[in-house]
Amino acid sequence: MAGLRERQKSERSNRILDVARERFNQHGYGDVSLESIAEDAGVSVVTVYNYYGSKAGLLLALVKESDFLLIRQLRTLIADAPPDMREGVAQFGKIMRRHVVKYLTRPTWRQILAASVIEGSSSFGRDYLKLDEVLIRTMEEMVTVYKARGTLISRVESGSLADTLFALQNMRFFEFVADDNLTEEEVDEKFRADLEAFFESRLTLRSV
């Protein structure tokens, strides 16, 4: 019986997330109510509150689900990383940008990023930073691969480099999310130029 209840709870939770994602993408975060999400998901609004606490909590749950799917793609890249680290990191950023706008629209991501700044000291802001930390550590996995190959000088501290590369990627991600007219190709070109400048100035790579 306990197994059935857990399965039913999981199904309700997934249904709520699917509806929330669709409604946020179609109508915008600000114009969607928890009541409308509950109605479309076939549950009570109390159930939505019990599962997610608030509309912001529901939004954060969508980011968690998005990141879970994203990390699977990134680890596939890391398992067969390109010979050149600049190319590997460029592909890392490209996968991130392509995935997030397929999962949620740019306007929805603008709401998420705004909430992460405005509510930085709240549970939303702290939880969002924890999700980013998981992505940074995934970048660190890639850095470690290149160190193991000998294409990155050994004195480089993997965690610090991963933090820096992720911050560089995030700068272009924010730019991409902010401007609906900016294409993936344009941002990719800018990020690749960033990586060239960074690695040339730091002299961290060995010749391959």
ChimeraX attribute file (.defattr): number of C-alpha atoms within 10 A of each C-alpha:
attribute: neighborCount
match mode: 1-to-1
recipient: residues
	/A:1	6
	/A:2	7
	/A:3	8
	/A:4	9
	/A:5	10
	/A:6	11
	/A:7	12
	/A:8	12
	/A:9	14
	/A:10	12
	/A:11	12
	/A:12	18
	/A:13	17
	/A:14	14
	/A:15	18
	/A:16	25
	/A:17	21
	/A:18	15
	/A:19	18
	/A:20	25
	/A:21	21
	/A:22	16
	/A:23	18
	/A:24	20
	/A:25	18
	/A:26	15
	/A:27	12
	/A:28	15
	/A:29	21
	/A:30	10
	/A:31	9
	/A:32	16
	/A:33	14
	/A:34	18
	/A:35	14
	/A:36	14
	/A:37	25
	/A:38	20
	/A:39	13
	/A:40	16
	/A:41	20
	/A:42	13
	/A:43	16
	/A:44	15
	/A:45	17
	/A:46	13
	/A:47	15
	/A:48	23
	/A:49	15
	/A:50	10
	/A:51	16
	/A:52	18
	/A:53	12
	/A:54	13
	/A:55	18
	/A:56	15
	/A:57	17
	/A:58	20
	/A:59	22
	/A:60	21
	/A:61	16
	/A:62	18
	/A:63	19
	/A:64	16
	/A:65	13
	/A:66	16
	/A:67	20
	/A:68	14
	/A:69	14
	/A:70	19
	/A:71	17
	/A:72	11
	/A:73	15
	/A:74	21
	/A:75	16
	/A:76	10
	/A:77	17
	/A:78	22
	/A:79	11
	/A:80	10
	/A:81	19
	/A:82	14
	/A:83	12
	/A:84	15
	/A:85	22
	/A:86	19
	/A:87	15
	/A:88	19
	/A:89	25
	/A:90	20
	/A:91	20
	/A:92	22
	/A:93	25
	/A:94	18
	/A:95	16
	/A:96	19
	/A:97	22
	/A:98	12
	/A:99	16
	/A:100	19
	/A:101	15
	/A:102	10
	/A:103	20
	/A:104	18
	/A:105	18
	/A:106	19
	/A:107	20
	/A:108	22
	/A:109	21
	/A:110	16
	/A:111	15
	/A:112	20
	/A:113	17
	/A:114	13
	/A:115	18
	/A:116	20
	/A:117	13
	/A:118	12
	/A:119	14
	/A:120	15
	/A:121	11
	/A:122	13
	/A:123	12
	/A:124	20
	/A:125	19
	/A:126	14
	/A:127	17
	/A:128	22
	/A:129	14
	/A:130	12
	/A:131	15
	/A:132	16
	/A:133	14
	/A:134	14
	/A:135	21
	/A:136	21
	/A:137	16
	/A:138	19
	/A:139	26
	/A:140	21
	/A:141	19
	/A:142	24
	/A:143	24
	/A:144	19
	/A:145	18
	/A:146	23
	/A:147	20
	/A:148	12
	/A:149	10
	/A:150	14
	/A:151	18
	/A:152	22
	/A:153	15
	/A:154	15
	/A:155	8
	/A:156	13
	/A:157	13
	/A:158	20
	/A:159	16
	/A:160	12
	/A:161	16
	/A:162	22
	/A:163	17
	/A:164	14
	/A:165	22
	/A:166	22
	/A:167	13
	/A:168	16
	/A:169	24
	/A:170	17
	/A:171	12
	/A:172	18
	/A:173	20
	/A:174	15
	/A:175	12
	/A:176	20
	/A:177	20
	/A:178	15
	/A:179	12
	/A:180	11
	/A:181	8
	/A:182	12
	/A:183	10
	/A:184	14
	/A:185	10
	/A:186	10
	/A:187	19
	/A:188	20
	/A:189	11
	/A:190	14
	/A:191	24
	/A:192	18
	/A:193	13
	/A:194	18
	/A:195	19
	/A:196	13
	/A:197	11
	/A:198	16
	/A:199	13
	/A:200	11
	/A:201	9
	/A:202	8
	/A:203	10
	/A:204	16
	/A:205	19
	/A:206	13
	/A:207	8
	/A:208	9
